[in-house]
Amino acid sequence: MNNRKLRWVYAGMGAALVILYFVGLVYGAVRIPLRDVLRILLGTYEGKEAWQHIVIESRLPQIVTALLAGGALAVSGLMLQTLFKNPLAGPSILGISDGANLGVAIAMIYLGAASYLTTILAALVGAFVVLLIILGFSRKVSSNVMLLIIGIMVGYLASSVISILNYHASADKVHQYVMWGMGDFSGVSLSKLPWLAGFTVAGLICSVLLIKPLNALLLGEAYATNLGVNVRRARVLILICTGVLTAVVTAFCGPISFIGLAVPHIARLLLGSANHRHLLPVTLLAGSCTAMLCSILTVTPGSNSVLPLSAITPIIGAPVIIYVIVNRKNIHYFN
């Protein structure tokens, strides 16, 4: 693609990332000037302690969580769309998100657990159980389409179990689970942020190492094999990478829709190319920007109330998907 256009895309995404990062630190129910925010971050602020607490303990971890989670989900969606050659594939397509939901539902509704750590562990266990099931089937099923259908069916089974648990649960436990299911970037504290960052950065590094197999898969499995790519091993690695990223984000932030599904298409539209050498980093940047924008939009101006994240992400994601469906012939998917 045109190098000048590529530089403009990277520069624009980088600028948007920085602007949204600082807007997330400044904007909120309590207005804090940018000058004071910078001083707080640099450790030279000697004013209101409440402002320091808001910026360091609340807004900073929330905006960094959005940055990490958005990038992780977007990259996961891109890899799955390439693997299955399906523009409507996303992180929840294999049932991994539903597995995390089931783990949390069992912990909250059946076991009565309510602590933050228990919720995270339950979500991770549920997600990884489903991931192991999918990996097991991947050894027996050679067709990506069949594996995709199996993942969807596993997700339906998990959703059915969740419905049964909700039916027999008390109202307060159902309410607790529903609130978790709305998604939230503000639930990760500063002390827990390194855990989220460690897992997501490791998963993103692995995704970068998979750029060559991903580009080869664009040309078809037969051609990829001729290029020396072990297609079966590449598929397992992609599933593990996307599974870990999806599981970790869902565990820490709850289920987050549309970012993993819609953002890869935004990156393709910006680049006009399906080359993962540039598509993957642009998708990462676009995912972080989109998640930070959604996090900012959850704050209601002049009010202490915060909108559910699941009410904001479809506003951005749904129009993108509709555009993709209508104009899919003009978008560079797998070439």
C-alpha positions as CSV (number, residue, x, y, z in Angstrom):
1,M,0.0,0.0,0.0
2,N,1.0,3.7,-0.3
3,N,3.7,4.5,2.3
4,R,2.5,8.0,2.7
5,K,-1.1,6.8,3.5
6,L,0.4,4.3,5.9
7,R,2.3,7.0,7.7
8,W,-0.8,9.1,8.0
9,V,-2.8,6.1,9.4
10,Y,-0.2,5.4,12.0
11,A,0.2,9.1,12.9
12,G,-3.6,9.6,13.1
13,M,-4.1,6.5,15.3
14,G,-1.2,7.5,17.5
15,A,-2.5,11.0,18.0
16,A,-6.0,9.7,18.7
17,L,-4.6,7.3,21.3
18,V,-2.8,10.1,23.1
19,I,-5.8,12.5,23.0
20,L,-8.3,9.9,24.2
21,Y,-5.9,8.8,27.0
22,F,-5.7,12.3,28.4
23,V,-9.4,13.0,27.8
24,G,-10.1,9.9,29.9
25,L,-8.0,11.3,32.7
26,V,-9.5,14.8,32.6
27,Y,-13.1,14.1,31.8
28,G,-15.5,12.8,34.5
29,A,-18.1,13.7,37.1
30,V,-15.4,15.8,38.7
31,R,-13.7,18.2,36.3
32,I,-9.9,18.3,36.9
33,P,-7.8,20.6,34.6
34,L,-5.3,19.0,32.4
35,R,-2.5,21.0,34.0
36,D,-3.3,19.5,37.4
37,V,-3.7,16.0,35.9
38,L,-0.2,16.3,34.4
39,R,1.2,17.4,37.7
40,I,-0.5,14.5,39.5
41,L,1.0,12.1,37.1
42,L,4.5,13.6,37.5
43,G,4.2,13.6,41.3
44,T,4.6,17.4,41.6
45,Y,0.9,18.2,42.5
46,E,0.4,19.6,46.0
47,G,-3.3,20.4,45.8
48,K,-6.5,18.5,46.7
49,E,-5.9,14.9,47.8
50,A,-9.3,14.0,46.5
51,W,-8.2,14.9,43.0
52,Q,-5.0,12.8,43.3
53,H,-7.1,9.8,44.5
54,I,-9.5,10.2,41.5
55,V,-6.8,10.4,38.9
56,I,-4.4,7.8,40.3
57,E,-6.8,5.3,41.8
58,S,-9.8,5.6,39.5
59,R,-9.3,7.2,36.1
60,L,-5.7,6.0,35.4
61,P,-6.4,2.3,35.9
62,Q,-9.8,2.6,34.0
63,I,-8.3,4.2,30.9
64,V,-5.3,1.9,30.9
65,T,-7.7,-1.1,31.3
66,A,-9.7,0.2,28.3
67,L,-6.5,0.6,26.3
68,L,-5.3,-3.0,27.0
69,A,-8.7,-4.7,26.7
70,G,-9.7,-2.9,23.5
71,G,-6.5,-3.8,21.8
72,A,-6.6,-7.4,23.0
73,L,-10.2,-8.0,21.8
74,A,-9.7,-6.3,18.5
75,V,-6.6,-8.4,17.7
76,S,-8.5,-11.5,18.8
77,G,-11.3,-10.7,16.4
78,L,-8.8,-10.1,13.5
79,M,-7.1,-13.4,14.0
80,L,-10.4,-15.3,14.2
81,Q,-11.7,-13.6,11.1
82,T,-8.6,-14.6,9.2
83,L,-8.5,-18.1,10.5
84,F,-12.2,-18.8,9.6
85,K,-12.2,-16.5,6.6
86,N,-15.4,-15.1,8.0
87,P,-15.8,-11.3,8.4
88,L,-18.5,-11.8,11.1
89,A,-16.3,-13.9,13.4
90,G,-15.4,-12.4,16.8
91,P,-13.9,-13.3,20.2
92,S,-17.3,-14.7,21.4
93,I,-17.8,-16.9,18.3
94,L,-16.0,-20.0,19.8
95,G,-18.0,-19.9,23.1
96,I,-15.0,-18.7,25.1
97,S,-16.8,-15.6,26.4
98,D,-19.8,-17.8,27.2
99,G,-17.5,-20.1,29.1
100,A,-16.3,-17.2,31.2
101,N,-19.9,-16.1,31.7
102,L,-20.8,-19.6,32.9
103,G,-17.9,-19.7,35.3
104,V,-19.0,-16.4,36.9
105,A,-22.7,-17.5,37.0
106,I,-21.8,-20.7,38.9
107,A,-19.6,-18.7,41.3
108,M,-22.1,-16.0,41.9
109,I,-25.4,-17.8,41.7
110,Y,-24.7,-21.4,42.7
111,L,-21.7,-21.0,45.1
112,G,-22.7,-17.6,46.4
113,A,-19.2,-16.1,45.9
114,A,-19.1,-12.3,45.5
115,S,-15.4,-11.3,45.9
116,Y,-13.6,-9.7,43.0
117,L,-10.8,-12.3,43.0
118,T,-13.3,-15.2,43.0
119,T,-15.1,-13.7,40.0
120,I,-11.9,-13.4,38.0
121,L,-10.8,-17.0,38.8
122,A,-14.3,-18.3,38.0
123,A,-14.3,-16.5,34.6
124,L,-10.8,-17.7,33.8
125,V,-11.6,-21.3,34.7
126,G,-14.8,-21.3,32.6
127,A,-13.1,-19.7,29.6
128,F,-10.2,-22.1,29.7
129,V,-12.4,-25.2,30.0
130,V,-14.2,-24.1,26.8
131,L,-10.9,-23.4,25.2
132,L,-9.6,-26.9,26.0
133,I,-12.8,-28.4,24.6
134,I,-12.4,-26.4,21.3
135,L,-8.7,-27.4,21.1
136,G,-9.7,-31.0,21.6
137,F,-12.2,-30.8,18.8
138,S,-9.6,-29.0,16.6
139,R,-7.5,-32.2,16.7
140,K,-10.4,-34.3,15.3
141,V,-12.0,-31.7,13.0
142,S,-10.0,-30.6,10.0
143,S,-12.6,-28.1,8.6
144,N,-12.5,-24.6,10.1
145,V,-16.2,-24.2,9.3
146,M,-17.1,-27.3,11.3
147,L,-14.9,-26.1,14.2
148,L,-16.7,-22.7,14.0
149,I,-20.1,-24.4,14.3
150,I,-18.9,-26.5,17.2
151,G,-17.8,-23.3,19.0
152,I,-21.2,-21.8,18.4
153,M,-22.9,-24.9,19.8
154,V,-20.7,-24.9,22.9
155,G,-21.6,-21.3,23.4
156,Y,-25.3,-22.1,23.2
157,L,-24.9,-24.9,25.7
158,A,-23.1,-22.6,28.2
159,S,-25.9,-19.9,27.7
160,S,-28.5,-22.6,28.4
161,V,-26.9,-23.6,31.7
162,I,-26.7,-19.9,32.7
163,S,-30.4,-19.5,31.9
164,I,-31.2,-22.5,34.1
165,L,-29.1,-21.1,37.0
166,N,-30.7,-17.7,36.7
167,Y,-34.2,-19.3,36.8
168,H,-33.5,-21.0,40.1
169,A,-31.5,-18.1,41.7
170,S,-32.7,-15.4,44.0
171,A,-33.4,-11.9,42.7
172,D,-30.3,-10.3,44.3
173,K,-27.9,-12.9,42.9
174,V,-29.5,-12.6,39.4
175,H,-29.1,-8.8,39.7
176,Q,-25.4,-9.2,40.7
177,Y,-24.7,-11.4,37.7
178,V,-26.6,-9.1,35.3
179,M,-24.5,-6.1,36.6
180,W,-21.3,-8.0,35.9
181,G,-22.6,-9.0,32.5
182,M,-22.9,-5.4,31.4
183,G,-19.1,-5.0,31.2
184,D,-17.0,-2.5,33.0
185,F,-13.5,-1.0,32.6
186,S,-13.5,0.6,36.1
187,G,-13.4,-2.7,38.0
188,V,-9.6,-3.1,37.7
189,S,-7.8,-1.4,40.5
190,L,-4.3,-0.1,40.3
191,S,-2.9,-3.1,42.2
192,K,-4.6,-5.6,39.9
193,L,-3.7,-3.7,36.7
194,P,-0.2,-5.4,36.3
195,W,-1.9,-8.8,36.1
196,L,-4.2,-7.7,33.3
197,A,-1.3,-6.0,31.6
198,G,1.0,-9.0,31.9
199,F,-1.5,-11.4,30.4
200,T,-2.6,-9.1,27.6
201,V,0.9,-8.0,26.6
202,A,2.0,-11.6,26.5
203,G,-0.9,-12.6,24.3
204,L,-0.3,-9.6,22.0
205,I,3.3,-10.5,21.6
206,C,2.3,-14.0,20.6
207,S,-0.2,-12.5,18.0
208,V,2.7,-10.5,16.5
209,L,4.7,-13.7,16.1
210,L,1.7,-15.2,14.2
211,I,1.7,-12.5,11.5
212,K,3.5,-14.8,8.9
213,P,1.1,-17.7,9.3
214,L,-1.9,-15.4,9.3
215,N,-0.8,-13.9,6.0
216,A,-0.2,-17.3,4.6
217,L,-3.7,-18.4,5.6
218,L,-5.1,-15.6,3.6
219,L,-4.1,-17.5,0.4
220,G,-5.7,-20.7,1.5
221,E,-4.6,-23.7,3.6
222,A,-3.0,-25.5,0.6
223,Y,-0.9,-22.5,-0.4
224,A,0.1,-22.0,3.2
225,T,1.3,-25.6,3.4
226,N,3.4,-25.1,0.3
227,L,4.9,-22.0,1.9
228,G,6.1,-24.3,4.8
229,V,3.4,-23.3,7.3
230,N,2.1,-26.1,9.6
231,V,-1.6,-25.2,9.2
232,R,-2.8,-27.4,12.1
233,R,-0.2,-26.1,14.5
234,A,-0.9,-22.5,13.4
235,R,-4.6,-23.0,14.0
236,V,-4.0,-24.3,17.5
237,L,-1.7,-21.4,18.3
238,I,-4.2,-18.9,17.0
239,L,-6.9,-20.5,19.1
240,I,-4.8,-20.5,22.2
241,C,-3.7,-16.9,21.7
242,T,-7.2,-15.6,21.0
243,G,-8.6,-17.8,23.8
244,V,-6.2,-16.4,26.4
245,L,-6.8,-12.8,25.4
246,T,-10.6,-13.2,25.4
247,A,-10.6,-15.1,28.7
248,V,-8.4,-12.6,30.5
249,V,-10.3,-9.5,29.3
250,T,-13.7,-11.1,30.1
251,A,-12.5,-12.2,33.5
252,F,-11.3,-8.7,34.5
253,C,-13.8,-6.5,32.6
254,G,-16.9,-8.7,32.0
255,P,-18.2,-9.6,28.5
256,I,-17.6,-6.8,26.1
257,S,-19.4,-6.9,22.7
258,F,-18.7,-5.5,19.2
259,I,-15.1,-4.3,19.8
260,G,-13.6,-7.6,18.6
261,L,-16.1,-7.9,15.8
262,A,-16.2,-4.4,14.4
263,V,-12.7,-2.9,14.9
264,P,-10.8,-5.2,12.5
265,H,-13.1,-3.9,9.7
266,I,-12.3,-0.3,10.7
267,A,-8.6,-1.1,10.4
268,R,-9.2,-2.7,6.9
269,L,-11.1,0.4,5.8
270,L,-8.3,2.7,7.0
271,L,-5.6,0.7,5.3
272,G,-7.3,-0.8,2.3
273,S,-5.2,-3.9,2.8
274,A,-5.4,-7.3,4.4
275,N,-1.6,-7.6,5.0
276,H,-1.3,-8.4,8.7
277,R,2.1,-6.8,8.9
278,H,0.3,-3.5,9.1
279,L,-3.3,-4.6,9.7
280,L,-2.5,-6.2,13.1
281,P,-0.8,-3.1,14.7
282,V,-3.4,-0.8,13.2
283,T,-6.2,-3.1,14.6
284,L,-4.5,-3.0,18.0
285,L,-4.4,0.8,18.0
286,A,-7.9,1.1,16.7
287,G,-9.2,-1.3,19.3
288,S,-7.5,0.7,22.1
289,C,-8.9,3.9,20.8
290,T,-12.4,2.5,20.4
291,A,-12.4,1.1,23.9
292,M,-11.1,4.3,25.4
293,L,-13.8,6.3,23.6
294,C,-16.5,3.9,24.9
295,S,-15.1,4.2,28.4
296,I,-15.3,8.0,28.1
297,L,-18.9,7.9,26.7
298,T,-20.1,5.9,29.7
299,V,-19.7,9.0,31.9
300,T,-22.8,11.1,32.0
301,P,-22.0,14.8,31.9
302,G,-23.0,16.7,35.1
303,S,-23.9,13.5,36.9
304,N,-22.3,10.8,39.1
305,S,-24.0,8.0,37.2
306,V,-22.2,5.8,34.7
307,L,-23.8,4.1,31.8
308,P,-23.3,0.4,31.2
309,L,-20.5,-0.3,28.8
310,S,-22.7,-2.8,27.0
311,A,-25.0,0.1,26.1
312,I,-22.2,2.1,24.4
313,T,-20.2,-0.5,22.4
314,P,-23.1,-1.4,20.0
315,I,-23.6,2.3,19.2
316,I,-20.2,2.3,17.6
317,G,-20.0,-1.3,16.5
318,A,-23.4,-2.0,15.0
319,P,-23.2,0.7,12.3
320,V,-19.7,-0.6,11.3
321,I,-21.1,-4.1,10.9
322,I,-24.1,-2.9,8.9
323,Y,-21.7,-1.0,6.6
324,V,-19.5,-4.1,6.2
325,I,-22.5,-6.2,5.2
326,V,-23.7,-3.7,2.7
327,N,-20.3,-2.9,1.2
328,R,-18.4,-6.1,1.7
329,K,-17.4,-6.4,-2.0
330,N,-15.4,-3.2,-1.6
331,I,-13.4,-4.1,1.5
332,H,-10.1,-6.0,1.5
333,Y,-10.8,-9.1,3.6
334,F,-8.6,-11.9,2.4
335,N,-6.5,-10.6,-0.4
